[in-house]
Amino acid sequence: MTSWSTLLTTLFRSEQRKVEALARRKCTDPEQAADVMQDAFMRLSRLAEPDAVNNPGRLLFTTALAFCPR
């Protein structure tokens, strides 16, 4: 079984640019995109029960959207 930190590292490497691109499209301030991407990954890394996450990628994108001001 893959550890949560290994999974997050892999997810970061494969999805970092996509999450940042999503943030650039959805946030009102395009310069916030990198911060939004980092905040989303940090939020995932601090989950109390990571084993309860069925789809970390989906949660990552949902979390990133939550950080974009509307």
Long-range contacts (C-beta under 8 A, 24 or more apart in sequence): 4-47, 4-50, 4-51, 5-45, 7-50, 7-56, 8-41, 8-44, 8-45, 8-56, 11-41, 11-44, 11-56, 11-57, 11-60, 12-41, 15-57, 15-60, 15-61, 16-41, 18-61, 19-60, 19-61, 19-64, 22-61, 22-64, 22-65, 23-64, 23-67, 23-68, 26-65, 26-68, 27-67, 27-68, 27-69, 28-68, 28-69, 28-70, 29-69, 32-68, 32-69, 35-67, 36-64, 36-67, 36-68, 37-64, 39-63, 39-64, 39-67, 40-64, 40-67
